[in-house]
Amino acid sequence: MFKKIIAKSMAKSPWIYHINTGSCNGCDIELVAVLTPRYDAERFGFKLAGTPRHADIVVVSGPITSQSKERLIRTLEQVPEPKCVVSIGSCPRSCNVFKGSYSVEGPLENYTHVDVSIAGCTPKPEAIIEGLAKAAEILQEKREAMGK
């Protein structure tokens, strides 16, 4: 009985952990805007988690820099399964204007499987909400596949 209650409550409240891996902060500002009362992503159940151990969805912004690569890998290892990884903006996908820099280690997909990519430099809040909703669907499918 308790497993059903826990599973039902988890399905309605995906927690997000945000990692900035060297971005210009444009995507970070738009992600914060999504959580403010104007766009109110919390009405869909999304909440920011203070630690990766409590997160369901990991949102990554920025190209992967030499300084952030190991932290990113360690953080992703701390997120419990099932998890969903979302890249926000052009930088995690292609490194955008930072491509070829001495300090950029490459796109996010070199280090982890990316479930949802939200395109744009910077993506609009509506696109971010749509991407997070898709991530919540994928997360639910992963939970069902695991039997949780």
C-alpha positions in Angstrom: 0.0 0.0 0.0 2.7 2.5 0.9 4.7 1.7 -2.3 1.7 2.8 -4.3 1.3 6.0 -2.4 5.0 6.8 -2.7 5.0 6.0 -6.5 2.0 8.2 -7.1 3.4 11.1 -5.1 6.8 10.8 -6.9 5.1 10.8 -10.3 3.6 14.2 -9.6 6.7 16.0 -8.2 9.8 15.7 -10.3 12.7 17.5 -8.5 15.2 19.3 -10.6 18.9 19.7 -9.9 20.7 22.3 -12.0 24.3 22.2 -13.0 26.1 25.1 -14.7 29.1 23.6 -16.5 30.6 26.9 -17.8 27.7 28.7 -19.4 27.3 32.5 -19.9 24.4 32.4 -17.5 21.8 33.2 -20.1 20.2 29.7 -19.8 20.4 29.8 -16.0 18.5 33.1 -16.0 15.7 31.6 -18.2 15.5 28.5 -16.0 15.1 30.7 -12.9 12.4 32.6 -14.8 10.5 29.4 -15.4 10.3 28.9 -11.6 9.1 32.4 -10.8 5.3 33.2 -10.5 5.1 34.5 -14.1 5.7 31.0 -15.6 5.2 29.0 -12.4 6.6 25.6 -13.4 5.8 24.5 -9.8 2.2 24.2 -10.9 3.3 21.1 -12.9 5.1 19.8 -9.9 8.7 20.8 -10.7 10.8 21.9 -7.8 14.4 22.7 -7.4 16.4 20.2 -5.3 19.2 21.4 -3.1 21.2 18.3 -3.6 21.7 15.8 -6.4 20.7 12.9 -4.1 17.1 14.3 -4.0 16.8 15.0 -7.7 14.9 13.2 -10.5 15.8 15.4 -13.4 19.3 16.9 -13.9 19.4 20.1 -16.0 22.8 20.9 -17.5 23.7 24.3 -19.0 26.9 25.4 -20.6 29.7 23.6 -22.5 31.6 21.1 -20.5 34.8 22.8 -19.3 37.9 21.2 -18.1 37.2 22.6 -14.6 33.6 21.3 -14.5 34.0 17.9 -16.1 34.9 15.9 -13.0 32.3 17.7 -10.9 29.6 16.9 -13.5 30.5 13.3 -13.6 30.5 13.0 -9.7 27.2 14.9 -9.5 25.5 12.6 -12.1 26.7 9.5 -10.1 25.0 10.9 -7.0 21.6 11.2 -8.7 19.5 8.1 -7.9 18.1 5.9 -10.7 15.9 6.4 -12.6 17.1 9.8 -13.6 16.5 12.0 -16.6 19.3 14.3 -18.0 18.2 17.5 -19.8 20.5 19.8 -21.7 19.4 23.4 -21.8 20.6 25.7 -24.6 23.0 25.2 -27.4 26.2 24.9 -25.4 25.7 21.4 -23.9 24.8 20.1 -27.3 27.5 21.7 -29.5 29.6 24.0 -27.3 28.2 26.8 -29.4 30.6 29.9 -29.5 32.9 28.2 -27.0 33.7 25.3 -29.4 37.5 25.0 -29.9 38.4 26.8 -26.7 41.4 25.4 -24.8 39.2 24.9 -21.8 36.2 23.2 -23.3 36.1 19.4 -23.1 33.2 18.9 -25.5 29.5 18.3 -25.6 27.5 16.7 -22.7 26.7 13.6 -24.7 30.3 12.6 -24.5 29.9 12.0 -20.7 26.3 10.9 -20.2 23.1 9.9 -22.1 21.0 13.0 -22.7 17.3 12.3 -22.5 16.0 15.7 -23.6 17.7 18.6 -25.4 16.1 22.1 -25.2 17.5 24.0 -28.1 18.2 27.7 -28.3 20.6 30.4 -27.2 18.9 31.1 -24.9 15.7 29.0 -25.0 12.4 30.6 -24.2 10.8 29.8 -20.9 7.9 28.1 -22.8 10.4 25.8 -24.5 12.0 25.0 -21.1 8.7 24.1 -19.6 7.9 21.9 -22.6 11.3 20.2 -22.3 10.8 19.6 -18.6 7.4 18.1 -19.2 8.9 15.7 -21.8 11.6 14.8 -19.2 8.9 14.1 -16.7 7.2 11.7 -19.2 10.5 9.9 -19.8 11.2 9.7 -16.1 7.8 8.1 -15.6 8.5 5.6 -18.3 11.8 4.7 -16.7 10.1 4.2 -13.4 7.5 1.9 -14.9 10.2 0.0 -16.6 12.1 -0.4 -13.3 8.9 -1.4 -11.5 8.9 1.6 -9.2 
